[in-house]
Amino acid sequence: MNLKLHERGDAVFKADPELRAAHRDRQTLLRHRRDCYRIRLEQALEADRIIRQRDLPPEVALEQTETSLAAVRALDATHMESCARLRGEFERVWQVSQRAAVRRQREQLAEVMAGCSAVAVAGGHVATLLNRFALFDVGSLLRGKTVFAWSGGAMVLSERVVLFHDHPPQGPGAAEVLEAGLGLVPGAVLLPQPEERLDLTQRYRVETLVRRFAPARCLALPARSRVTWRGRFVAADGVLELREDGGHGPFQPGARRPR
């Protein structure tokens, strides 16, 4: 059964125009904060790239690399905290779960999903997926069920959703944290469609990505690959793990994170 979360969201906002206006205002604030975060992030990554090109004594090079990494991680953490705080304030001020239109849709979803042993989460616009999942508290409904997810749907299941694209029309882009995900698959950054979005020959970019999000493992999920999580990763086929040395190789569940 297709739960049609997008249509359900539209129905909520049509029935509750006050909530729709507040939600729109919140999204505008999130967009502004993301724009400012992106500007700072791009500058920090560019500074790191320039410093790495300098001929420095090994101990100075290591020191400055760690300083750059700490600065980028701080930007990521601050951005996630800012987004979480804004979402929390929205939930608290507007009492979203108590609004009639939202409560009605949540009850319907809970009734439908109570009879499901497995749920498929398709891709799509990942920010919209996050918003609809939050609006209907889908994360709590998924717990204890078998979940099949791909593309943006897989990204939403992780602890933090990382947007990435090495070949956007405007030029090489910086991978950026969108927001926290559902956290159903902790300890991993999930990167679908690497054949279209990642240039794995750029070892510096791969290394930076891996070190930035460690100790989480950066897993690239090409078309027709799959990975299984049962409290931990237990199986994988065709999945690539990015390495700290800038390389990559087949993901081996249970093995230590490669350096």
C-alpha positions as CSV (number, residue, x, y, z in Angstrom):
1,M,0.0,0.0,0.0
2,N,1.3,3.4,-0.9
3,L,1.1,5.7,2.1
4,K,1.4,8.8,-0.1
5,L,3.0,11.0,2.6
6,H,3.3,13.9,0.3
7,E,-0.4,13.9,-0.4
8,R,-1.2,13.5,3.3
9,G,1.0,16.5,4.0
10,D,-0.9,18.5,1.5
11,A,-4.1,17.5,3.1
12,V,-2.9,18.6,6.5
13,F,-1.8,22.0,5.3
14,K,-5.1,22.5,3.4
15,A,-7.1,21.7,6.5
16,D,-4.8,23.8,8.8
17,P,-3.6,26.9,7.0
18,E,-2.2,28.4,10.2
19,L,0.1,25.4,10.5
20,R,1.0,25.7,6.8
21,A,2.0,29.3,7.2
22,A,4.1,28.5,10.3
23,H,5.7,25.5,8.5
24,R,6.6,27.7,5.5
25,D,8.2,30.3,7.8
26,R,10.2,27.6,9.5
27,Q,11.4,26.2,6.1
28,T,12.5,29.7,5.1
29,L,14.6,30.0,8.3
30,L,16.1,26.6,7.7
31,R,17.0,27.6,4.2
32,H,18.7,30.8,5.3
33,R,20.7,28.9,8.0
34,R,21.7,26.3,5.5
35,D,22.9,29.0,3.0
36,C,25.1,30.6,5.7
37,Y,26.4,27.2,6.8
38,R,27.3,26.4,3.2
39,I,29.2,29.6,2.7
40,R,31.3,29.0,5.8
41,L,31.8,25.3,4.9
42,E,33.1,26.1,1.4
43,Q,35.5,28.6,2.8
44,A,36.8,26.2,5.4
45,L,37.3,23.4,2.9
46,E,39.0,25.7,0.4
47,A,41.4,26.9,3.2
48,D,42.2,23.3,4.0
49,R,42.9,22.6,0.3
50,I,45.2,25.6,-0.1
51,I,47.1,24.8,3.2
52,R,47.7,21.2,2.0
53,Q,49.3,22.4,-1.1
54,R,52.0,24.3,0.8
55,D,55.4,22.8,1.4
56,L,55.3,22.5,5.2
57,P,57.3,20.4,7.7
58,P,55.5,17.2,8.5
59,E,54.6,18.1,12.1
60,V,53.2,21.5,10.9
61,A,51.3,19.9,8.1
62,L,49.7,17.3,10.5
63,E,48.8,20.0,13.0
64,Q,47.2,22.2,10.4
65,T,45.3,19.4,8.8
66,E,43.8,18.5,12.2
67,T,42.9,22.1,12.8
68,S,41.1,22.3,9.4
69,L,39.3,19.1,10.2
70,A,38.2,20.3,13.6
71,A,36.9,23.6,12.1
72,V,34.8,21.7,9.5
73,R,33.4,19.3,12.1
74,A,32.5,22.2,14.3
75,L,30.5,23.8,11.4
76,D,28.7,20.5,10.8
77,A,27.8,20.1,14.5
78,T,26.7,23.7,14.9
79,H,24.5,23.5,11.8
80,M,22.8,20.2,13.0
81,E,22.2,21.7,16.5
82,S,20.7,24.8,14.9
83,C,18.3,22.8,12.8
84,A,17.3,20.6,15.6
85,R,16.7,23.5,17.9
86,L,14.5,25.2,15.3
87,R,12.5,22.1,14.7
88,G,12.1,21.5,18.4
89,E,10.9,25.1,18.9
90,F,8.4,24.6,16.1
91,E,7.0,21.4,17.6
92,R,6.8,23.0,21.1
93,V,5.2,26.3,20.0
94,W,2.7,24.8,17.5
95,Q,2.0,21.6,19.4
96,V,2.1,19.8,16.1
97,S,1.1,16.3,17.4
98,Q,-2.1,17.8,19.0
99,R,-3.4,19.6,15.9
100,A,-6.5,17.8,14.6
101,A,-5.4,17.5,11.0
102,V,-2.0,16.0,12.0
103,R,-3.5,13.7,14.7
104,R,-6.0,12.4,12.2
105,Q,-3.3,11.5,9.6
106,R,-1.0,10.0,12.2
107,E,-3.8,7.8,13.5
108,Q,-4.5,6.6,10.0
109,L,-0.9,5.9,9.3
110,A,-0.4,4.0,12.6
111,E,-3.5,1.9,11.8
112,V,-2.2,1.0,8.3
113,M,1.4,0.3,9.4
114,A,0.3,-1.8,12.4
115,G,-0.7,-4.5,9.9
116,C,2.7,-4.3,8.0
117,S,5.7,-6.4,8.8
118,A,7.8,-4.6,6.2
119,V,7.9,-1.1,4.8
120,A,9.6,0.2,1.6
121,V,11.0,3.7,1.7
122,A,11.6,5.0,-1.8
123,G,13.9,7.8,-2.9
124,G,12.9,11.3,-3.8
125,H,13.7,14.8,-2.5
126,V,15.4,14.0,0.7
127,A,14.5,17.2,2.5
128,T,10.8,16.6,1.7
129,L,11.1,13.1,3.0
130,L,12.6,14.3,6.3
131,N,9.8,16.9,6.6
132,R,7.0,14.4,6.0
133,F,8.6,11.8,8.3
134,A,8.8,14.4,11.0
135,L,5.3,15.7,10.5
136,F,3.8,12.2,10.8
137,D,6.4,10.7,13.3
138,V,7.1,8.0,10.8
139,G,10.4,7.1,12.6
140,S,8.6,5.7,15.6
141,L,6.2,3.7,13.3
142,L,9.2,2.1,11.5
143,R,10.9,0.8,14.6
144,G,10.7,-3.0,15.0
145,K,9.7,-3.5,11.3
146,T,11.8,-4.7,8.4
147,V,12.6,-1.7,6.2
148,F,13.7,-1.7,2.6
149,A,15.1,1.7,1.5
150,W,17.0,3.0,-1.4
151,S,18.4,6.3,-2.7
152,G,17.1,9.3,-0.6
153,G,15.0,6.8,1.4
154,A,18.2,5.1,2.6
155,M,19.8,8.4,3.5
156,V,16.9,9.4,5.7
157,L,17.5,6.2,7.8
158,S,21.0,7.3,8.9
159,E,22.0,9.5,11.8
160,R,22.8,12.5,9.6
161,V,21.9,13.1,6.0
162,V,24.9,14.2,3.9
163,L,24.2,15.9,0.6
164,F,27.0,15.3,-1.9
165,H,27.8,15.8,-5.6
166,D,31.2,16.2,-7.1
167,H,29.9,17.2,-10.5
168,P,27.0,19.7,-10.1
169,P,26.4,22.1,-13.0
170,Q,28.0,25.0,-11.1
171,G,31.2,23.1,-10.5
172,P,32.6,20.8,-7.8
173,G,30.4,21.0,-4.7
174,A,31.2,20.6,-1.0
175,A,29.5,17.7,0.7
176,E,27.2,19.2,3.3
177,V,25.1,18.0,6.3
178,L,21.5,18.6,5.6
179,E,20.1,17.6,9.0
180,A,19.8,14.7,11.4
181,G,18.2,11.6,10.0
182,L,16.0,9.0,11.8
183,G,19.0,7.3,13.3
184,L,17.8,3.8,12.5
185,V,21.1,2.9,10.9
186,P,23.7,4.5,13.1
187,G,27.5,4.7,12.5
188,A,27.3,5.2,8.7
189,V,27.1,7.9,6.2
190,L,25.1,6.5,3.2
191,L,26.0,7.8,-0.2
192,P,23.7,6.4,-2.9
193,Q,24.4,6.7,-6.7
194,P,28.2,7.2,-6.4
195,E,28.6,6.5,-10.1
196,E,26.7,9.8,-10.8
197,R,27.7,11.9,-7.7
198,L,31.2,10.9,-6.5
199,D,34.5,11.2,-8.3
200,L,36.4,8.4,-6.5
201,T,39.6,9.3,-8.4
202,Q,39.9,12.5,-6.3
203,R,41.7,11.0,-3.4
204,Y,41.9,14.2,-1.5
205,R,38.2,14.7,-1.6
206,V,37.5,11.1,-0.5
207,E,40.1,11.3,2.3
208,T,38.5,14.6,3.5
209,L,35.0,13.1,3.5
210,V,36.1,10.0,5.4
211,R,38.1,11.8,8.1
212,R,35.4,14.4,8.5
213,F,32.7,11.9,9.4
214,A,34.7,9.4,11.3
215,P,34.1,7.2,13.2
216,A,31.0,6.7,11.0
217,R,31.8,4.6,8.0
218,C,31.2,6.2,4.6
219,L,29.4,3.7,2.4
220,A,28.8,4.3,-1.3
221,L,25.8,2.4,-2.7
222,P,26.0,1.9,-6.4
223,A,23.0,0.7,-8.5
224,R,22.0,-2.8,-7.6
225,S,24.2,-2.9,-4.5
226,R,22.7,-3.8,-1.1
227,V,23.6,-3.8,2.6
228,T,21.8,-5.4,5.5
229,W,21.5,-3.9,9.0
230,R,20.3,-6.0,12.0
231,G,21.6,-4.0,14.9
232,R,24.9,-4.0,13.0
233,F,25.9,-4.5,9.4
234,V,25.7,-8.2,8.7
235,A,25.9,-8.5,4.9
236,A,26.8,-6.4,1.8
237,D,26.9,-6.9,-1.9
238,G,28.5,-4.4,-4.3
239,V,28.8,-1.7,-1.5
240,L,32.0,0.4,-1.5
241,E,33.6,1.7,1.7
242,L,35.6,4.9,1.3
243,R,39.0,4.8,3.1
244,E,41.0,7.4,5.1
245,D,43.8,7.1,2.6
246,G,41.6,8.4,-0.2
247,G,41.0,5.0,-1.7
248,H,38.0,2.7,-1.6
249,G,37.2,-1.0,-1.6
250,P,34.4,-3.6,-1.1
251,F,32.6,-3.0,2.2
252,Q,33.2,-6.0,4.6
253,P,30.7,-6.0,7.5
254,G,32.5,-6.9,10.7
255,A,35.9,-5.7,9.6
256,R,37.5,-2.7,11.2
257,R,37.1,0.6,9.5
258,P,40.0,0.7,7.0
259,R,42.5,3.5,7.1
